[in-house]
Amino acid sequence: MTATLRLGTRASALATTQSGLVADLIRQRLGREVELVTITTEGDVNGAPLATLGGTGVFVSALRDALLRGEVDVAVHSLKDLPTTPAEGIALAAVPTREDPRDVVVARNGMTLGELPQGSRVGTGSPRRAAQLEALGLGLDVAGVRGNVDTRIGKVASGEYDAVLLARAGLARLGRVDEATEVLDPLQMLPAPGQGALAIECRDDDADLVAGLAALDDPATRAAVTAERAVLATLEAGCSAPLGALAEVVEGEDGDELWVRAIALSHDGGLSVRMSATGPVADAAGVGHRLASDMLADGAADLMEAPVRKQQA
């Protein structure tokens, strides 16, 4: 009898929902039974702003440690949380089909960003979102906020905030996308690299499992997030930096090609470097790297050296 796979997940409602979706895929496509094992990460227990925690890896390290200790066989992450540096002993075995990567607004009285009066308090814990909000020049009071989806939306319902920004993918997976009052066009706000995608990891010495999980990989999603993460890695930004990137597989004259857009901003949103590039899907990492190199040549690194904006816990 084939052993049950132990799937490591954070304990939040969104994390367990995402992990449950992956567990269902494993059952359907690999014919393996799966049990969820909840793991507490630093990001779950430390309420400090993510930028002060270092951003990258705070939701990931404990799950990877559990993998390496053999306490779980598979781990599921929001891919945007993964550090860009490969982890020794761990394989990124699959990136399933991505959810809509865009950001959304949840505002009082069903309003959009443009309808909010000047001075309205808008909450986000993301320097990327905060900088792009400031760049829109709407005169909003951008304030830091942490917490799960319920907590953030609850701050709007209670009147503490006039609106909060969230990832549409999270709301969709929780069946709450109807609570969004506006979906933000990437022309207004580029998402975080990897946003909306899931990462399925296992130990790289478990060759049978690595090969089996590959059946869950979506090639177009894998190419897109590979390009976005190449932008992130080349800019050495870390996921708490004011950087947005979005790649899509589009139809070109000679077949499918990759289109990548990225923006780097000063923390106050006053200055930015925005560029795009296209290239072969098979060279996703190269396309992302070249785009980021062009951004560096145009001053992107200087923008991101600005002091981190103050975030409220």
Solvent accessible surface area in square Angstrom, and as a share of the most:
residue,aa,sasa,rsa
1,M,245,1.09
2,T,86,0.50
3,A,73,0.57
4,T,58,0.34
5,L,6,0.03
6,R,76,0.28
7,L,0,0.00
8,G,0,0.00
9,T,0,0.00
10,R,50,0.18
11,A,65,0.50
12,S,32,0.21
13,A,67,0.52
14,L,45,0.22
15,A,10,0.08
16,T,39,0.23
17,T,44,0.26
18,Q,9,0.04
19,S,1,0.01
20,G,23,0.22
21,L,82,0.41
22,V,0,0.00
23,A,1,0.01
24,D,63,0.32
25,L,40,0.20
26,I,0,0.00
27,R,89,0.32
28,Q,136,0.61
29,R,140,0.51
30,L,42,0.21
31,G,64,0.62
32,R,58,0.21
33,E,95,0.43
34,V,6,0.04
35,E,85,0.38
36,L,72,0.36
37,V,44,0.25
38,T,80,0.47
39,I,27,0.14
40,T,87,0.50
41,T,3,0.02
42,E,86,0.39
43,G,2,0.02
44,D,59,0.31
45,V,110,0.63
46,N,55,0.28
47,G,51,0.49
48,A,33,0.25
49,P,20,0.13
50,L,44,0.22
51,A,21,0.16
52,T,99,0.58
53,L,34,0.17
54,G,49,0.48
55,G,5,0.05
56,T,46,0.27
57,G,8,0.08
58,V,9,0.05
59,F,25,0.11
60,V,1,0.01
61,S,63,0.41
62,A,27,0.21
63,L,1,0.00
64,R,29,0.10
65,D,65,0.34
66,A,0,0.00
67,L,0,0.00
68,L,90,0.45
69,R,152,0.56
70,G,28,0.27
71,E,79,0.35
72,V,0,0.00
73,D,19,0.10
74,V,0,0.00
75,A,0,0.00
76,V,7,0.04
77,H,7,0.03
78,S,26,0.17
79,L,0,0.00
80,K,68,0.29
81,D,17,0.09
82,L,4,0.02
83,P,28,0.18
84,T,46,0.27
85,T,99,0.58
86,P,120,0.75
87,A,27,0.21
88,E,164,0.73
89,G,24,0.24
90,I,19,0.09
91,A,20,0.15
92,L,55,0.27
93,A,9,0.07
94,A,0,0.00
95,V,0,0.00
96,P,10,0.06
97,T,103,0.60
98,R,39,0.14
99,E,55,0.25
100,D,34,0.18
101,P,25,0.16
102,R,81,0.30
103,D,0,0.00
104,V,0,0.00
105,V,0,0.00
106,V,9,0.05
107,A,7,0.06
108,R,82,0.30
109,N,129,0.66
110,G,49,0.47
111,M,29,0.13
112,T,41,0.24
113,L,2,0.01
114,G,64,0.61
115,E,105,0.47
116,L,11,0.05
117,P,68,0.43
118,Q,152,0.68
119,G,51,0.49
120,S,7,0.05
121,R,64,0.23
122,V,0,0.00
123,G,0,0.00
124,T,0,0.00
125,G,12,0.12
126,S,22,0.14
127,P,6,0.04
128,R,11,0.04
129,R,19,0.07
130,A,0,0.00
131,A,0,0.00
132,Q,3,0.02
133,L,4,0.02
134,E,63,0.28
135,A,52,0.41
136,L,56,0.28
137,G,62,0.59
138,L,57,0.29
139,G,44,0.42
140,L,20,0.10
141,D,67,0.35
142,V,14,0.08
143,A,13,0.10
144,G,3,0.03
145,V,2,0.01
146,R,38,0.14
147,G,34,0.33
148,N,87,0.44
149,V,19,0.11
150,D,88,0.46
151,T,59,0.34
152,R,34,0.13
153,I,19,0.10
154,G,34,0.32
155,K,48,0.20
156,V,13,0.08
157,A,91,0.70
158,S,87,0.56
159,G,59,0.56
160,E,80,0.36
161,Y,3,0.01
162,D,28,0.15
163,A,0,0.00
164,V,0,0.00
165,L,0,0.00
166,L,10,0.05
167,A,20,0.16
168,R,52,0.19
169,A,3,0.02
170,G,7,0.06
171,L,1,0.00
172,A,27,0.21
173,R,34,0.12
174,L,45,0.22
175,G,69,0.66
176,R,60,0.22
177,V,43,0.24
178,D,138,0.71
179,E,66,0.29
180,A,21,0.16
181,T,38,0.22
182,E,38,0.17
183,V,56,0.32
184,L,0,0.00
185,D,64,0.33
186,P,16,0.10
187,L,129,0.64
188,Q,63,0.28
189,M,1,0.00
190,L,0,0.00
191,P,0,0.00
192,A,14,0.11
193,P,8,0.05
194,G,0,0.00
195,Q,1,0.01
196,G,7,0.07
197,A,2,0.01
198,L,10,0.05
199,A,0,0.00
200,I,0,0.00
201,E,3,0.01
202,C,0,0.00
203,R,46,0.17
204,D,75,0.39
205,D,117,0.61
206,D,46,0.24
207,A,72,0.56
208,D,124,0.64
209,L,10,0.05
210,V,42,0.24
211,A,71,0.55
212,G,24,0.23
213,L,0,0.00
214,A,53,0.41
215,A,59,0.46
216,L,4,0.02
217,D,39,0.20
218,D,35,0.18
219,P,103,0.65
220,A,47,0.36
221,T,9,0.05
222,R,69,0.25
223,A,9,0.07
224,A,6,0.04
225,V,3,0.02
226,T,47,0.27
227,A,0,0.00
228,E,0,0.00
229,R,37,0.14
230,A,15,0.11
231,V,0,0.00
232,L,10,0.05
233,A,45,0.35
234,T,30,0.17
235,L,10,0.05
236,E,156,0.70
237,A,19,0.15
238,G,30,0.29
239,C,47,0.28
240,S,25,0.16
241,A,14,0.11
242,P,0,0.00
243,L,4,0.02
244,G,0,0.00
245,A,0,0.00
246,L,8,0.04
247,A,2,0.02
248,E,66,0.29
249,V,47,0.27
250,V,51,0.29
251,E,157,0.70
252,G,20,0.19
253,E,181,0.81
254,D,151,0.78
255,G,36,0.35
256,D,100,0.52
257,E,56,0.25
258,L,0,0.00
259,W,83,0.29
260,V,0,0.00
261,R,35,0.13
262,A,0,0.00
263,I,5,0.03
264,A,0,0.00
265,L,1,0.00
266,S,10,0.06
267,H,13,0.06
268,D,97,0.50
269,G,7,0.07
270,G,59,0.57
271,L,118,0.59
272,S,59,0.38
273,V,13,0.07
274,R,113,0.41
275,M,55,0.25
276,S,65,0.42
277,A,30,0.23
278,T,79,0.46
279,G,14,0.13
280,P,77,0.49
281,V,45,0.26
282,A,108,0.84
283,D,53,0.27
284,A,9,0.07
285,A,52,0.40
286,G,16,0.15
287,V,2,0.01
288,G,0,0.00
289,H,93,0.42
290,R,121,0.44
291,L,2,0.01
292,A,0,0.00
293,S,42,0.27
294,D,80,0.42
295,M,0,0.00
296,L,64,0.32
297,A,94,0.73
298,D,86,0.45
299,G,24,0.23
300,A,0,0.00
301,A,38,0.29
302,D,103,0.53
303,L,21,0.10
304,M,30,0.13
305,E,134,0.60
306,A,32,0.25
307,P,117,0.73
308,V,89,0.51
309,R,50,0.18
310,K,190,0.80
311,Q,30,0.13
312,Q,81,0.36
313,A,85,0.66
